[in-house]
Amino acid sequence: MLIVGEREAQSEQVAVRLRTGQDVGAKPLPEVIQMISEKIATRSAELL
């Protein structure tokens, strides 16, 4: 789950939470896009 609130928008970051409920924390948007793209490219069953 990606969360973008006022705080994230101001810092140009995205808060990332896994399906397990684990909070990964705030990451820069380009880094999140790269992580997701790699998972898609490798057809990984393991989500972020």
C-alpha positions as CSV (number, residue, x, y, z in Angstrom):
1,M,0.0,0.0,0.0
2,L,1.3,3.4,-0.9
3,I,0.3,6.4,1.3
4,V,0.7,10.0,0.2
5,G,-0.5,12.5,2.8
6,E,0.4,16.1,3.3
7,R,3.8,15.3,4.9
8,E,4.8,12.9,2.1
9,A,3.7,15.3,-0.6
10,Q,5.9,18.1,1.0
11,S,8.9,15.8,1.1
12,E,8.2,14.2,-2.3
13,Q,8.1,10.8,-0.7
14,V,5.7,7.9,-0.5
15,A,5.0,5.9,2.7
16,V,5.1,2.2,1.9
17,R,3.3,-0.5,3.8
18,L,3.4,-4.2,3.0
19,R,0.4,-6.6,2.8
20,T,1.6,-8.0,6.1
21,G,1.0,-4.6,7.7
22,Q,4.8,-4.0,8.1
23,D,5.6,-0.3,7.7
24,V,8.6,0.1,5.4
25,G,8.7,3.8,5.9
26,A,8.9,6.8,3.6
27,K,10.9,6.4,0.4
28,P,11.5,8.8,-2.5
29,L,9.0,8.2,-5.3
30,P,11.7,7.2,-7.9
31,E,13.0,4.5,-5.5
32,V,9.5,3.1,-5.0
33,I,8.9,3.0,-8.8
34,Q,12.2,1.2,-9.3
35,M,11.4,-1.4,-6.6
36,I,8.0,-2.1,-8.1
37,S,9.4,-2.2,-11.6
38,E,12.0,-4.8,-10.5
39,K,9.4,-7.0,-8.9
40,I,7.3,-6.8,-12.1
41,A,10.3,-7.5,-14.4
42,T,11.3,-10.6,-12.4
43,R,7.7,-11.7,-11.9
44,S,8.6,-12.0,-8.2
45,A,5.9,-13.6,-6.1
46,E,7.4,-11.8,-3.1
47,L,5.8,-8.4,-2.8
48,L,7.6,-5.3,-1.5
